[in-house]
Amino acid sequence: MGRIAGVTAAETRDRLLRAAAEAFAERGYDGTRVADIAAAAGVSNGALYAHFGSKADLLVAALRANGPRLLDKLFAADPDRSIADLLVIVGRTLSKRRDAEGYLIVEALTAARRDEDVAGPIRDYLDERADWLAGLVHVGQAGSEIDAALSPNAIAHFCLLLAMGSALVTSDLHSVDDAEWTALLTRMVKALAPTKEAQR
């Protein structure tokens, strides 16, 4: 079983990523074999390795491909929307999160603690997300929405911790009232704004 007739390399890659996301979410990183993913995608192990160098690379690629990237989409759709609004909108979704990325990031972080082959690519993935968030914070600081004295990297780190935590503490394990959660997020985001002294 090699490449499927009539299927492009890009389509084969997409099939592998979908199969990997499902397998890792269902059986975990350690419980999933490369052969399982290849079989689910309908290709050979060789075809899989033609696209991905290792199981760890496949895990990170699946994470990138399956992440909903709501913040990215909202910002791209309305770049004039305030950064504060974006943070609250995305933060509200975290208390309800139940998506493929949530399962994948939990598997990836768990595997990274035990396997250096996974840890390296996951560090790179998290660095990319943190850099993107820090860039968004810079935009907010340039527009005087966020206090320029605050570290963009520290804010990005806090956002990552909140997002990763929401993947672990899902709404079926512990829920929170939406209005109460929104009020808390709004208060926290307002706390990032410049102080009156800093605006003078």
C-alpha positions as CSV (number, residue, x, y, z in Angstrom):
1,M,0.0,0.0,0.0
2,G,1.8,3.2,-1.2
3,R,0.3,6.4,-2.3
4,I,-3.4,6.2,-3.2
5,A,-4.0,6.5,-7.0
6,G,-5.5,9.9,-7.9
7,V,-4.7,11.5,-4.6
8,T,-2.2,14.3,-4.5
9,A,0.7,14.6,-2.1
10,A,-1.1,17.5,-0.3
11,E,-4.3,15.3,0.1
12,T,-2.2,12.4,1.4
13,R,-0.6,14.8,3.9
14,D,-4.1,16.0,5.0
15,R,-5.3,12.4,5.4
16,L,-2.3,11.6,7.5
17,L,-2.8,14.6,9.7
18,R,-6.5,13.8,10.3
19,A,-5.7,10.2,11.1
20,A,-2.9,11.2,13.4
21,A,-5.1,13.7,15.3
22,E,-7.8,11.1,15.8
23,A,-5.3,8.4,16.8
24,F,-3.4,10.5,19.3
25,A,-6.6,11.9,20.8
26,E,-8.0,8.4,21.2
27,R,-5.0,6.3,22.2
28,G,-2.4,8.9,23.3
29,Y,1.0,9.4,21.9
30,D,2.6,6.4,23.5
31,G,-0.3,4.2,22.6
32,T,-0.3,5.1,18.9
33,R,2.0,3.4,16.4
34,V,3.0,5.0,13.1
35,A,1.6,1.9,11.4
36,D,-1.8,2.6,13.0
37,I,-1.8,6.1,11.5
38,A,-0.7,5.0,8.1
39,A,-3.3,2.3,8.0
40,A,-6.1,4.7,9.1
41,A,-5.0,7.1,6.3
42,G,-4.8,4.3,3.8
43,V,-1.1,4.6,3.0
44,S,2.1,2.7,3.7
45,N,4.5,3.5,6.5
46,G,6.9,4.6,3.7
47,A,4.4,7.1,2.4
48,L,4.0,8.5,5.9
49,Y,7.7,8.9,6.3
50,A,7.9,10.7,3.0
51,H,5.8,13.5,4.6
52,F,7.0,13.3,8.2
53,G,10.4,12.5,9.6
54,S,9.1,11.0,12.9
55,K,6.1,10.3,15.0
56,A,7.0,13.4,17.0
57,D,7.0,15.5,13.9
58,L,3.6,14.1,13.0
59,L,2.2,15.0,16.4
60,V,3.3,18.6,16.2
61,A,2.1,18.9,12.6
62,A,-1.3,17.5,13.6
63,L,-1.4,20.0,16.5
64,R,-0.7,22.9,14.1
65,A,-3.2,21.6,11.5
66,N,-6.0,20.9,13.9
67,G,-5.8,24.0,16.2
68,P,-8.8,26.2,15.7
69,R,-6.7,29.4,16.0
70,L,-9.8,31.5,16.9
71,L,-7.6,34.4,18.0
72,D,-5.8,34.4,14.6
73,K,-9.1,34.2,12.7
74,L,-10.8,37.0,14.7
75,F,-7.8,39.3,14.3
76,A,-7.5,38.6,10.6
77,A,-11.3,39.2,10.1
78,D,-11.3,42.5,12.0
79,P,-7.8,43.9,12.6
80,D,-9.3,47.1,14.0
81,R,-11.1,45.3,16.8
82,S,-9.5,46.2,20.2
83,I,-6.9,43.7,21.5
84,A,-8.8,43.8,24.8
85,D,-12.0,42.6,23.1
86,L,-10.2,39.8,21.3
87,L,-8.7,38.5,24.5
88,V,-12.0,38.5,26.3
89,I,-13.8,36.8,23.3
90,V,-11.2,34.0,23.1
91,G,-11.0,33.7,26.8
92,R,-14.7,33.1,27.0
93,T,-14.4,30.0,24.7
94,L,-11.8,28.4,27.0
95,S,-14.3,27.6,29.7
96,K,-16.3,25.6,27.1
97,R,-13.4,24.1,25.2
98,R,-13.8,20.6,23.9
99,D,-11.9,20.4,20.6
100,A,-9.3,18.4,18.8
101,E,-6.5,20.8,19.7
102,G,-7.3,20.4,23.4
103,Y,-6.8,16.6,23.3
104,L,-3.7,17.0,21.1
105,I,-2.0,19.6,23.3
106,V,-2.5,17.5,26.4
107,E,-1.0,14.5,24.6
108,A,1.9,16.6,23.3
109,L,2.7,18.1,26.7
110,T,2.6,14.8,28.4
111,A,4.8,13.1,25.8
112,A,7.2,16.0,25.9
113,R,7.9,15.4,29.6
114,R,9.0,11.8,28.8
115,D,10.5,12.0,25.3
116,E,13.1,14.5,24.2
117,D,12.2,13.8,20.6
118,V,8.8,15.3,21.3
119,A,10.1,18.0,23.7
120,G,12.1,19.8,21.1
121,P,9.3,20.3,18.5
122,I,6.8,21.2,21.2
123,R,9.1,23.9,22.6
124,D,9.3,25.3,19.0
125,Y,5.5,25.1,18.7
126,L,4.9,26.9,22.0
127,D,7.6,29.5,21.1
128,E,5.8,30.2,17.9
129,R,2.5,30.7,19.7
130,A,4.1,32.8,22.4
131,D,5.8,35.0,19.8
132,W,2.5,35.5,17.9
133,L,0.7,36.5,21.1
134,A,3.6,38.8,22.2
135,G,3.3,40.5,18.7
136,L,-0.4,41.0,19.4
137,V,0.4,42.5,22.8
138,H,2.8,44.9,21.0
139,V,0.0,46.0,18.8
140,G,-2.1,46.6,21.9
141,Q,0.7,48.6,23.5
142,A,1.2,50.7,20.4
143,G,-2.5,51.6,20.5
144,S,-2.3,52.4,24.2
145,E,-4.7,49.6,25.1
146,I,-2.0,47.7,27.1
147,D,0.5,49.2,29.5
148,A,3.8,49.5,27.7
149,A,5.5,48.8,31.0
150,L,4.2,45.2,31.0
151,S,6.3,42.5,29.3
152,P,4.6,41.2,26.1
153,N,6.4,37.9,26.8
154,A,5.0,37.6,30.3
155,I,1.4,38.3,29.0
156,A,1.9,35.8,26.2
157,H,3.1,33.2,28.7
158,F,0.0,33.9,30.9
159,C,-2.3,33.4,27.9
160,L,-0.6,30.1,27.0
161,L,-0.9,28.9,30.6
162,L,-4.6,29.7,30.6
163,A,-5.2,28.0,27.2
164,M,-3.2,24.9,28.1
165,G,-5.0,24.7,31.5
166,S,-8.4,24.8,29.8
167,A,-7.4,21.8,27.7
168,L,-6.9,19.9,31.0
169,V,-9.7,21.2,33.1
170,T,-12.6,20.8,30.6
171,S,-16.1,21.9,31.3
172,D,-17.2,18.3,31.9
173,L,-14.7,18.1,34.8
174,H,-15.5,21.6,36.2
175,S,-17.8,24.2,34.8
176,V,-18.2,27.9,35.5
177,D,-21.1,30.3,34.8
178,D,-20.5,32.1,31.6
179,A,-21.5,35.5,32.9
180,E,-19.2,35.1,36.0
181,W,-16.3,33.9,33.8
182,T,-16.8,36.9,31.4
183,A,-16.8,39.4,34.2
184,L,-13.6,38.0,35.6
185,L,-11.9,38.0,32.2
186,T,-13.1,41.6,31.5
187,R,-11.7,42.7,34.9
188,M,-8.3,41.0,34.2
189,V,-8.0,42.4,30.7
190,K,-8.8,45.9,32.0
191,A,-6.0,45.5,34.5
192,L,-3.6,45.3,31.5
193,A,-4.5,48.9,30.4
194,P,-2.1,51.7,31.1
195,T,-2.6,53.5,34.5
196,K,-3.7,57.1,34.5
197,E,-0.2,58.1,35.6
198,A,1.3,56.3,32.6
199,Q,-1.1,58.0,30.2
200,R,0.0,61.4,31.3
